[in-house]
Amino acid sequence: MKVLLLKDPKDKDSGPDPYIKELGSHSLEATLIPVLSFEFISLDSLFEKLSHPECYGGLVFTSPRALEAIKMCLKEKSKKEGKYILTFLAWSKSLKQMWNIKPTYVVGKATASLVEEIGLFPQGEKSGNAEKLAEYICSREKPNSSALLFPCGALKREVLPTVLREKGIPLESLTVYQTTQHPDLQESLSSYFSQQGIPASIVFFSPSGVKFCLQHIQKLSGDLINQVKFAAIGPTTAQALEAAGIPVSCTAGSPTPQDLAAGIHRALHPHNC
């Protein structure tokens, strides 16, 4: 049975995509189509803020892209000033240690592993979504302490900032990337449907994915769309699908390949459960 994953591939140098691998172990043949393109912005401002850990109470990351922005910001900065090594040296010698005295809050394992790559220690990764991460932060932070720095995307949801604001926990958001539709998306979807046919299940990984893909998928599937089991990586994406009138057969219990694969397996084989 075929499963279409509407997500970016994992970095090429880190082996096969874990979602494809995990679905394969359930005898499901998964194909991945990238949906989004990202443009990084405000890197100078991000670098400036990262250089002053003493001004903040900690860091918050709810997306792997925010960590990409940090990596890129360190690279860009060093290229511009012709001291590539020095910027990383400043990060690894002193800045990293100064940030590590403070908490780094993350949502999900993918973001946690990228936080570890830049030498920081993630907390709260089991929360799995912004609502639960906000609760976790509120249980650990005191009102009116130093602001937490929150590098985020232009399309960030207001859940986390709202909950923290209500509890009097200061959060300083900085938009470091913008999300647009992947230039090859329409063509990739058309060629998938013409070569592979209609998949047994289609998995959405973000509300933006729903916005950019759903119309094309409805057109390509025609009347057979009712046969497809639609799956979501989390509750926010599931809400976006339901708001568009699409019944959701499976929402992953947490945003991991294992939970998603188990959920899709149950949705496709209800009589075996």
Backbone as numpy.savetxt, mean C-alpha at the origin, in Angstrom:
# Nx Ny Nz CAx CAy CAz Cx Cy Cz
-7.88 -22.66 -12.28 -8.72 -21.46 -12.28 -7.84 -20.21 -12.28
-8.31 -19.20 -13.00 -7.49 -18.00 -13.17 -7.91 -16.88 -12.24
-6.90 -16.16 -11.74 -7.14 -15.02 -10.87 -6.38 -13.83 -11.44
-7.07 -12.69 -11.55 -6.43 -11.47 -12.04 -6.16 -10.55 -10.85
-4.89 -10.19 -10.66 -4.48 -9.31 -9.56 -4.22 -7.91 -10.12
-4.96 -6.94 -9.63 -4.79 -5.56 -10.12 -3.88 -4.82 -9.15
-2.56 -5.04 -9.32 -1.58 -4.45 -8.40 -0.24 -4.30 -9.09
0.63 -3.51 -8.50 1.99 -3.38 -9.01 2.78 -4.63 -8.67
3.71 -5.03 -9.56 4.56 -6.18 -9.22 5.51 -5.81 -8.09
5.96 -6.83 -7.38 6.99 -6.61 -6.35 8.28 -6.27 -7.09
9.22 -5.61 -6.43 10.49 -5.28 -7.08 11.07 -6.51 -7.76
11.55 -6.31 -9.00 12.05 -7.46 -9.78 13.20 -8.19 -9.09
14.00 -7.43 -8.34 15.20 -8.06 -7.76 14.90 -8.84 -6.48
13.61 -8.88 -6.08 13.35 -9.60 -4.83 12.52 -10.87 -5.06
12.72 -11.49 -6.21 12.09 -12.80 -6.47 10.65 -12.66 -6.94
9.96 -13.79 -7.07 8.60 -13.78 -7.59 7.63 -13.06 -6.65
6.57 -12.51 -7.23 5.59 -11.80 -6.41 4.94 -12.78 -5.42
4.90 -12.43 -4.13 4.40 -13.37 -3.12 2.92 -13.74 -3.30
2.13 -12.84 -3.90 0.71 -13.14 -4.12 0.55 -14.21 -5.20
1.33 -14.08 -6.27 1.27 -15.08 -7.35 1.70 -16.44 -6.81
2.77 -16.43 -6.02 3.31 -17.66 -5.44 2.29 -18.35 -4.52
1.69 -17.56 -3.63 0.74 -18.11 -2.65 -0.53 -18.64 -3.34
-1.03 -17.91 -4.33 -2.21 -18.37 -5.06 -1.89 -19.65 -5.83
-0.65 -19.72 -6.35 -0.20 -20.94 -7.04 -0.26 -22.17 -6.15
0.04 -21.98 -4.86 0.02 -23.11 -3.92 -1.41 -23.59 -3.66
-2.41 -22.78 -4.05 -3.83 -23.18 -3.96 -4.34 -23.61 -5.35
-3.41 -23.91 -6.27 -3.73 -24.32 -7.66 -4.50 -23.22 -8.41
-4.18 -21.98 -8.12 -4.81 -20.86 -8.83 -3.74 -20.17 -9.68
-4.07 -19.92 -10.93 -3.10 -19.33 -11.86 -3.30 -17.81 -11.88
-2.40 -17.11 -11.21 -2.58 -15.66 -11.05 -1.76 -14.87 -12.06
-2.35 -13.79 -12.55 -1.67 -12.85 -13.45 -1.79 -11.47 -12.82
-0.72 -10.70 -12.99 -0.66 -9.40 -12.34 -0.70 -8.29 -13.39
-1.56 -7.32 -13.23 -1.59 -6.16 -14.13 -1.40 -4.89 -13.29
-0.32 -4.13 -13.56 -0.10 -2.89 -12.81 -1.18 -1.85 -13.15
-1.70 -1.20 -12.13 -2.84 -0.30 -12.27 -2.43 1.16 -12.12
-1.45 1.40 -11.26 -1.15 2.78 -10.87 0.26 3.20 -11.28
0.41 4.50 -11.51 1.73 5.11 -11.66 1.86 6.14 -10.55
3.08 6.36 -10.11 3.29 7.29 -8.99 4.30 8.35 -9.37
3.97 9.58 -9.00 4.90 10.68 -9.23 5.28 11.20 -7.84
6.58 11.27 -7.59 7.05 11.70 -6.26 7.25 13.21 -6.26
6.81 13.83 -5.17 6.84 15.30 -5.07 7.35 15.72 -3.69
7.68 16.98 -3.54 8.09 17.59 -2.25 9.26 16.86 -1.58
10.18 16.32 -2.39 11.29 15.55 -1.80 12.23 16.46 -1.00
12.40 17.70 -1.45 13.27 18.63 -0.70 12.70 18.85 0.70
11.39 19.05 0.73 10.72 19.30 2.01 10.81 18.05 2.91
10.67 16.87 2.30 10.77 15.62 3.06 12.18 15.47 3.65
13.19 15.76 2.83 14.57 15.63 3.29 14.84 16.58 4.46
14.30 17.79 4.34 14.45 18.81 5.38 13.86 18.32 6.71
12.67 17.74 6.63 11.98 17.27 7.84 12.70 16.04 8.43
13.17 15.14 7.56 13.90 13.96 8.04 15.20 14.35 8.73
15.73 15.50 8.33 17.00 15.96 8.91 16.83 16.54 10.30
15.55 16.68 10.75 15.30 17.28 12.08 14.41 16.38 12.94
14.94 15.19 13.28 14.11 14.27 14.10 13.72 14.88 15.45
14.53 15.84 15.92 14.25 16.44 17.24 12.92 17.21 17.24
12.40 17.54 16.05 11.14 18.30 15.97 9.90 17.40 16.03
10.10 16.10 16.00 8.96 15.20 15.86 8.92 14.12 16.96
7.73 13.57 17.15 7.56 12.51 18.15 7.71 11.12 17.56
7.78 11.03 16.22 7.91 9.73 15.57 7.44 9.82 14.12
7.33 8.67 13.47 6.95 8.60 12.06 5.73 7.71 11.90
4.92 7.99 10.87 3.78 7.13 10.53 3.83 6.83 9.03
3.73 5.55 8.67 3.69 5.15 7.26 2.49 4.23 7.02
1.65 4.61 6.04 0.53 3.72 5.72 0.65 3.19 4.29
1.79 3.43 3.63 1.94 2.99 2.25 3.41 2.75 1.92
3.68 1.67 1.17 5.06 1.41 0.73 5.63 2.57 -0.09
4.75 3.30 -0.80 5.23 4.41 -1.65 5.91 5.50 -0.83
5.44 5.73 0.38 6.04 6.77 1.22 7.49 6.42 1.51
7.77 5.11 1.66 9.16 4.68 1.91 9.99 4.82 0.64
9.36 4.56 -0.51 10.07 4.78 -1.78 10.46 6.24 -1.90
9.55 7.12 -1.46 9.85 8.56 -1.52 11.07 8.89 -0.66
11.16 8.24 0.50 12.31 8.50 1.39 13.60 8.01 0.72
13.56 6.80 0.16 14.77 6.28 -0.52 15.17 7.21 -1.66
14.16 7.62 -2.43 14.42 8.48 -3.58 14.95 9.84 -3.14
14.38 10.32 -2.06 14.77 11.63 -1.54 16.24 11.62 -1.13
16.68 10.55 -0.49 18.09 10.45 -0.09 18.99 10.38 -1.33
18.53 9.63 -2.34 19.33 9.50 -3.57 19.38 10.82 -4.31
18.21 11.43 -4.54 18.12 12.69 -5.28 19.00 13.75 -4.64
18.87 13.84 -3.32 19.58 14.87 -2.58 21.08 14.71 -2.78
21.51 13.43 -2.69 22.94 13.22 -2.79 23.46 13.44 -4.21
22.61 13.10 -5.21 23.03 13.32 -6.60 23.18 14.81 -6.85
22.16 15.56 -6.41 22.15 17.00 -6.65 23.40 17.66 -6.08
23.76 17.24 -4.89 24.87 17.92 -4.21 26.21 17.23 -4.46
26.17 16.23 -5.33 27.41 15.56 -5.69 28.06 14.84 -4.53
27.27 14.44 -3.53 27.88 13.71 -2.41 26.97 12.54 -2.04
26.79 11.68 -3.01 25.90 10.52 -2.89 26.11 9.76 -1.59
27.38 9.44 -1.33 27.71 8.64 -0.14 27.39 9.42 1.14
27.67 10.72 1.11 27.53 11.51 2.34 26.10 11.53 2.88
25.12 11.60 1.98 23.73 11.65 2.45 23.39 10.36 3.17
23.75 9.24 2.55 23.49 7.95 3.19 24.28 7.81 4.48
25.48 8.42 4.45 26.33 8.38 5.63 25.65 9.14 6.77
25.11 10.33 6.44 24.41 11.14 7.45 23.22 10.35 8.00
22.52 9.64 7.10 21.35 8.85 7.53 21.81 7.71 8.44
22.81 6.95 7.97 23.19 5.76 8.74 24.01 6.10 9.98
24.73 7.23 9.96 25.57 7.56 11.13 24.76 8.16 12.28
23.88 9.13 11.95 23.22 9.81 13.08 21.71 9.90 12.97
21.19 10.27 11.80 19.75 10.52 11.69 18.93 9.27 12.01
19.39 8.14 11.47 18.67 6.89 11.68 18.55 6.57 13.18
19.66 6.74 13.89 19.66 6.46 15.34 18.72 7.41 16.07
18.71 8.67 15.65 17.85 9.66 16.32 16.36 9.33 16.09
16.03 8.85 14.89 14.64 8.45 14.62 14.29 7.18 15.38
15.29 6.31 15.55 15.01 5.02 16.20 14.72 5.15 17.70
15.02 6.29 18.28 14.65 6.52 19.69 13.14 6.71 19.77
12.55 7.10 18.62 11.12 7.41 18.55 10.39 6.27 17.83
9.08 6.17 18.01 8.36 5.09 17.32 8.18 5.34 15.83
8.19 4.27 15.03 7.83 4.33 13.62 6.60 3.43 13.45
5.44 4.03 13.26 4.18 3.27 13.16 3.90 2.92 11.70
3.51 1.67 11.47 3.25 1.23 10.09 1.95 0.43 10.02
1.41 0.39 8.80 0.23 -0.44 8.57 0.67 -1.57 7.63
0.57 -2.82 8.05 0.85 -3.96 7.17 2.31 -4.36 7.06
2.50 -5.60 6.62 3.85 -6.19 6.57 4.72 -5.62 5.46
4.10 -5.32 4.30 4.89 -4.81 3.16 5.57 -3.50 3.56
4.81 -2.61 4.21 5.37 -1.33 4.64 6.41 -1.55 5.73
6.13 -2.48 6.64 7.07 -2.78 7.73 8.42 -3.23 7.18
8.41 -4.10 6.16 9.70 -4.62 5.66 10.50 -3.51 4.98
9.81 -2.55 4.34 10.53 -1.41 3.72 11.10 -0.47 4.79
10.37 -0.34 5.91 10.87 0.47 7.03 12.17 -0.15 7.56
12.18 -1.48 7.65 13.39 -2.18 8.13 14.55 -1.97 7.16
14.24 -1.92 5.86 15.30 -1.73 4.85 16.05 -0.41 5.04
15.34 0.63 5.54 16.06 1.90 5.77 16.60 1.98 7.20
16.53 0.85 7.91 17.19 0.77 9.22 16.35 1.20 10.41
15.02 1.32 10.21 14.15 1.70 11.33 13.37 0.48 11.83
12.80 0.59 13.03 12.08 -0.54 13.63 10.58 -0.26 13.62
9.82 -1.01 12.80 8.38 -0.74 12.69 7.59 -1.22 13.90
6.49 -0.52 14.17 5.55 -0.94 15.23 4.13 -0.87 14.67
3.29 -1.79 15.12 1.87 -1.73 14.74 1.54 -2.40 13.42
2.51 -3.16 12.85 2.29 -3.74 11.52 1.11 -4.71 11.46
0.74 -5.29 12.60 -0.38 -6.24 12.58 -1.73 -5.55 12.49
-1.73 -4.22 12.61 -3.01 -3.51 12.58 -3.74 -3.71 11.24
-2.99 -3.73 10.12 -3.59 -4.09 8.82 -4.40 -3.02 8.11
-4.96 -2.04 8.83 -5.64 -0.93 8.15 -5.53 0.35 8.99
-5.90 1.47 8.37 -5.69 2.79 9.00 -6.49 2.94 10.31
-7.72 2.38 10.33 -8.55 2.49 11.54 -7.84 1.85 12.73
-7.37 0.61 12.51 -6.74 -0.13 13.61 -5.40 0.48 14.00
-4.67 1.00 13.00 -3.39 1.65 13.30 -3.64 2.90 14.14
-4.69 3.65 13.82 -5.02 4.86 14.58 -5.30 4.50 16.04
-6.05 3.41 16.26 -6.33 2.96 17.64 -5.04 2.61 18.36
-4.15 1.90 17.63 -2.87 1.47 18.21 -2.03 2.69 18.62
-1.97 3.69 17.72 -1.19 4.91 18.02 -1.78 5.63 19.24
-3.11 5.71 19.27 -3.78 6.41 20.40 -3.51 5.72 21.73
-3.31 4.41 21.68 -3.06 3.67 22.93 -1.63 3.91 23.44
-0.75 4.48 22.58 0.66 4.62 22.95 1.15 6.07 23.05
0.41 6.98 22.43 0.85 8.38 22.40 0.05 9.23 23.38
0.69 10.24 23.93 -0.01 11.18 24.84 -0.52 12.38 24.04
-1.67 12.92 24.42 -2.16 14.12 23.74 -1.16 15.28 23.88
-1.15 16.15 22.88 -0.33 17.37 22.88 1.18 17.12 23.00
1.63 15.93 22.57 3.08 15.69 22.52 3.61 16.21 21.18
4.88 15.96 20.86 5.42 16.42 19.57 4.67 15.72 18.43
4.55 16.43 17.30 3.79 15.88 16.17 4.47 14.65 15.58
3.66 13.72 15.10 4.17 12.58 14.34 4.25 13.02 12.89
5.35 12.67 12.20 5.51 13.03 10.78 4.90 11.93 9.93
4.01 12.32 9.01 3.23 11.36 8.22 3.41 11.63 6.72
4.50 11.08 6.09 4.63 11.21 4.64 3.55 10.34 3.98
2.77 10.92 3.05 1.63 10.18 2.52 1.35 10.56 1.08
0.34 9.94 0.49 -0.06 10.21 -0.88 -1.15 11.27 -0.95
-1.33 11.83 -2.15 -2.35 12.89 -2.33 -3.75 12.34 -2.09
-3.94 11.02 -2.27 -5.28 10.44 -2.12 -5.49 9.80 -0.75
-4.67 10.16 0.21 -4.81 9.51 1.52 -6.23 9.69 2.08
-6.70 8.69 2.80 -7.99 8.81 3.46 -7.82 9.61 4.75
-8.91 10.16 5.23 -8.84 11.04 6.40 -9.03 10.29 7.73
-9.19 8.96 7.65 -9.50 8.19 8.87 -8.44 8.41 9.95
-7.17 8.14 9.62 -6.12 8.22 10.62 -5.94 9.64 11.15
-5.81 10.66 10.27 -5.69 12.03 10.79 -6.87 12.44 11.68
-8.10 12.03 11.29 -9.30 12.42 12.06 -9.28 11.81 13.46
-8.99 10.52 13.53 -8.98 9.83 14.84 -7.92 10.47 15.75
-6.72 10.70 15.21 -5.65 11.29 16.04 -6.01 12.71 16.48
-6.61 13.47 15.56 -7.00 14.85 15.90 -8.01 14.84 17.05
-8.99 13.92 16.96 -10.02 13.84 18.01 -9.42 13.50 19.38
-8.30 12.76 19.36 -7.66 12.37 20.63 -6.58 13.37 21.06
-6.42 14.45 20.28 -5.44 15.48 20.63 -4.00 15.09 20.35
-3.82 14.09 19.43 -2.45 13.66 19.09 -2.04 14.36 17.79
-1.03 15.25 17.83 -0.67 16.03 16.64 -0.04 15.15 15.55
-0.45 15.42 14.32 0.06 14.68 13.15 0.39 15.70 12.08
1.60 15.63 11.53 1.96 16.55 10.44 2.05 15.75 9.14
1.04 15.93 8.29 1.01 15.20 7.01 1.85 15.95 5.97
2.57 15.19 5.15 3.31 15.78 4.03 3.06 14.90 2.80
2.45 15.49 1.77 2.15 14.72 0.55 3.44 14.53 -0.24
3.85 13.27 -0.40 5.13 12.99 -1.08 4.96 12.23 -2.41
3.71 11.84 -2.72 3.49 11.24 -4.04 2.05 11.45 -4.50
1.89 11.44 -5.83 0.56 11.54 -6.44 0.30 10.25 -7.23
-0.95 9.85 -7.27 -1.31 8.59 -7.93 -2.04 8.89 -9.23
-1.60 8.25 -10.33 -2.32 8.37 -11.61 -2.49 6.97 -12.19
-3.28 6.89 -13.24 -3.50 5.59 -13.89 -2.25 5.16 -14.65
-1.91 3.86 -14.58 -0.77 3.32 -15.33 -1.03 3.51 -16.82
-0.03 4.01 -17.57 -0.27 4.31 -19.00 -0.70 3.09 -19.83
-0.28 1.89 -19.43 -0.61 0.69 -20.23 -1.84 -0.06 -19.73
-2.54 0.49 -18.77 -3.61 -0.26 -18.10 -4.68 -0.79 -19.05
-5.25 0.09 -19.86 -6.35 -0.32 -20.74 -5.92 -1.42 -21.70
-4.73 -1.20 -22.28 -4.19 -2.18 -23.24 -3.92 -3.53 -22.56
-3.35 -3.48 -21.35 -3.04 -4.73 -20.61 -4.32 -5.51 -20.29
-5.37 -4.79 -19.85 -6.64 -5.46 -19.54 -7.24 -6.09 -20.79
-7.26 -5.34 -21.90 -7.83 -5.87 -23.16 -7.11 -7.12 -23.60
-5.76 -7.09 -23.55 -5.03 -8.26 -24.05 -5.20 -9.44 -23.08
-5.31 -9.19 -21.78 -5.54 -10.29 -20.83 -6.87 -10.98 -21.15
-7.95 -10.20 -21.28 -9.28 -10.78 -21.52 -9.35 -11.49 -22.87
-8.65 -10.95 -23.89 -8.73 -11.60 -25.20 -7.89 -12.89 -25.22
-6.80 -12.93 -24.48 -5.94 -14.14 -24.49 -6.36 -15.17 -23.44
-6.72 -14.71 -22.24 -6.98 -15.64 -21.13 -8.47 -15.88 -20.88
-9.32 -15.03 -21.45 -10.75 -15.13 -21.16 -11.09 -14.45 -19.85
-12.28 -14.74 -19.33 -12.74 -14.09 -18.10 -12.26 -14.89 -16.90
-11.52 -14.25 -15.98 -10.97 -15.00 -14.84 -12.06 -15.41 -13.84
-11.73 -16.42 -13.02 -12.67 -16.87 -11.98 -12.80 -15.80 -10.89
-11.69 -15.09 -10.64 -11.70 -14.07 -9.59 -10.85 -12.88 -10.01
-11.29 -11.69 -9.61 -10.51 -10.46 -9.86 -10.29 -9.78 -8.51
-9.02 -9.45 -8.23 -8.68 -8.88 -6.92 -8.26 -7.42 -7.09
-8.91 -6.55 -6.30 -8.56 -5.13 -6.27 -7.73 -4.84 -5.02
-6.71 -3.99 -5.18 -5.78 -3.70 -4.07 -5.90 -2.26 -3.55
-6.78 -1.46 -4.16 -6.94 -0.08 -3.67 -8.21 0.52 -4.26
-8.79 1.53 -3.57 -9.92 2.24 -4.15 -9.57 2.88 -5.51
-8.31 3.32 -5.67 -7.89 3.90 -6.97 -7.99 2.85 -8.06
-7.65 1.60 -7.72 -7.76 0.50 -8.67 -9.19 0.32 -9.15
-10.12 0.45 -8.20 -11.55 0.34 -8.55 -11.91 1.47 -9.53
-11.47 2.66 -9.20 -11.78 3.85 -10.01 -11.23 3.70 -11.44
-9.99 3.20 -11.56 -9.35 3.16 -12.88 -9.71 1.91 -13.71
-10.09 0.80 -13.05 -10.25 -0.47 -13.79 -11.67 -0.92 -14.02
-12.57 -0.57 -13.13 -13.87 -1.24 -13.11 -14.64 -1.10 -14.41
-14.68 0.11 -14.96 -15.44 0.31 -16.21 -14.91 -0.56 -17.33
-13.57 -0.63 -17.46 -12.96 -1.46 -18.52 -13.35 -2.92 -18.31
-13.29 -3.37 -17.05 -13.58 -4.78 -16.75 -15.05 -5.10 -17.06
-15.94 -4.17 -16.71 -17.37 -4.39 -17.00 -17.60 -4.51 -18.50
-16.92 -3.65 -19.28 -17.05 -3.68 -20.74 -16.52 -4.99 -21.30
-15.33 -5.41 -20.81 -14.68 -6.61 -21.35 -15.39 -7.90 -20.94
-16.05 -7.89 -19.78 -16.71 -9.10 -19.29 -18.13 -9.25 -19.83
-18.77 -8.13 -20.13 -20.15 -8.19 -20.61 -21.08 -8.87 -19.61
-21.98 -9.71 -20.13 -22.96 -10.39 -19.27 -22.31 -11.42 -18.34
-21.10 -11.83 -18.68 -20.45 -12.88 -17.88 -19.84 -12.34 -16.58
-19.96 -11.04 -16.37 -19.37 -10.44 -15.16 -19.95 -11.06 -13.89
-21.19 -11.54 -13.96 -21.83 -12.13 -12.78 -21.17 -13.43 -12.34
-20.37 -14.02 -13.22 -19.67 -15.27 -12.86 -18.39 -15.01 -12.07
-17.91 -13.77 -12.13 -16.61 -13.43 -11.50 -16.79 -13.23 -10.00
-15.87 -13.82 -9.23 -15.85 -13.56 -7.78 -14.89 -12.37 -7.56
-15.43 -11.27 -7.07 -14.60 -10.09 -6.83 -14.04 -10.14 -5.41
-12.74 -9.83 -5.29 -12.07 -9.86 -3.98 -11.40 -8.51 -3.73
-11.24 -8.18 -2.43 -10.60 -6.91 -2.03 -9.53 -7.21 -1.00
-8.44 -6.43 -1.04 -7.33 -6.64 -0.10 -7.67 -6.17 1.31
-8.69 -5.29 1.43 -9.06 -4.79 2.76 -10.41 -4.11 2.72
-10.90 -3.66 3.88 -12.26 -3.11 3.97 -12.49 -1.83 3.14
-11.47 -0.99 3.02 -11.64 0.27 2.27 -11.88 -0.02 0.79
-11.10 -0.96 0.26 -11.25 -1.35 -1.16 -12.59 -2.06 -1.36
-12.98 -2.88 -0.39 -14.28 -3.57 -0.47 -15.42 -2.53 -0.51
-15.31 -1.48 0.31 -16.34 -0.42 0.33 -16.42 0.28 -1.03
-15.25 0.51 -1.65 -15.23 1.18 -2.96 -15.93 0.31 -4.01
-15.72 -1.00 -3.96 -16.38 -1.92 -4.90 -17.90 -1.93 -4.66
-18.28 -2.02 -3.39 -19.72 -2.07 -3.07 -20.41 -0.76 -3.47
-19.71 0.36 -3.27 -20.27 1.66 -3.66 -20.49 1.73 -5.17
-19.70 0.96 -5.92 -19.84 0.93 -7.39 -20.84 -0.16 -7.82
-21.48 -0.80 -6.84 -22.51 -1.80 -7.15 -21.98 -3.19 -7.43
-20.74 -3.45 -7.00 -20.13 -4.77 -7.24 -20.18 -5.60 -5.96
-20.79 -6.79 -6.00 -20.80 -7.63 -4.80 -19.40 -8.19 -4.53
-18.95 -8.11 -3.27 -17.61 -8.57 -2.91 -17.71 -9.97 -2.31
-17.05 -10.93 -2.95 -17.12 -12.33 -2.48 -16.12 -12.61 -1.38
-15.07 -11.78 -1.29 -14.01 -12.07 -0.33 -13.23 -10.80 -0.01
-13.04 -10.52 1.28 -12.13 -9.45 1.73 -11.07 -10.12 2.59
-9.80 -9.90 2.27 -8.72 -10.55 3.03 -8.79 -10.13 4.50
-8.63 -11.09 5.41 -8.66 -10.81 6.85 -7.58 -9.84 7.26
-6.40 -9.97 6.62 -5.33 -8.98 6.77 -4.63 -8.91 5.41
-3.95 -7.79 5.10 -3.41 -7.63 3.75 -2.15 -8.46 3.51
-2.30 -9.79 3.54 -1.15 -10.69 3.30 -1.52 -11.68 2.19
-0.51 -12.20 1.47 -0.79 -13.19 0.43 -1.55 -14.40 0.98
-1.20 -14.83 2.21 -1.82 -16.03 2.80 -3.31 -15.82 3.04
-3.67 -14.70 3.66 -5.08 -14.42 3.95 -5.89 -14.24 2.67
-5.29 -13.55 1.70 -6.01 -13.32 0.45 -6.24 -14.65 -0.28
-5.18 -15.47 -0.39 -5.30 -16.75 -1.11 -6.33 -17.65 -0.43
-6.31 -17.69 0.90 -7.27 -18.54 1.63 -8.69 -18.05 1.38
-8.89 -16.73 1.39 -10.22 -16.15 1.16 -10.74 -16.45 -0.24
-9.87 -16.30 -1.25 -10.28 -16.57 -2.63 -10.60 -18.06 -2.81
-9.77 -18.89 -2.22 -10.00 -20.34 -2.29 -11.38 -20.69 -1.73
-11.73 -20.09 -0.58 -13.05 -20.33 0.03 -14.18 -19.82 -0.87
-13.96 -18.64 -1.47 -15.01 -18.05 -2.32 -15.25 -18.90 -3.58
-14.17 -19.49 -4.10 -14.29 -20.29 -5.33 -14.73 -21.72 -5.07
-14.48 -22.20 -3.84 -14.85 -23.59 -3.49 -15.68 -23.62 -2.21
-16.85 -22.99 -2.21 -17.61 -22.88 -0.96 -18.02 -24.25 -0.39
-18.17 -25.25 -1.25 -18.65 -26.56 -0.77 -17.55 -27.35 -0.07
-16.29 -26.90 -0.24 -15.18 -27.63 0.41 -14.90 -27.10 1.81
-15.58 -25.98 2.18 -15.26 -25.34 3.48 -16.08 -25.97 4.58
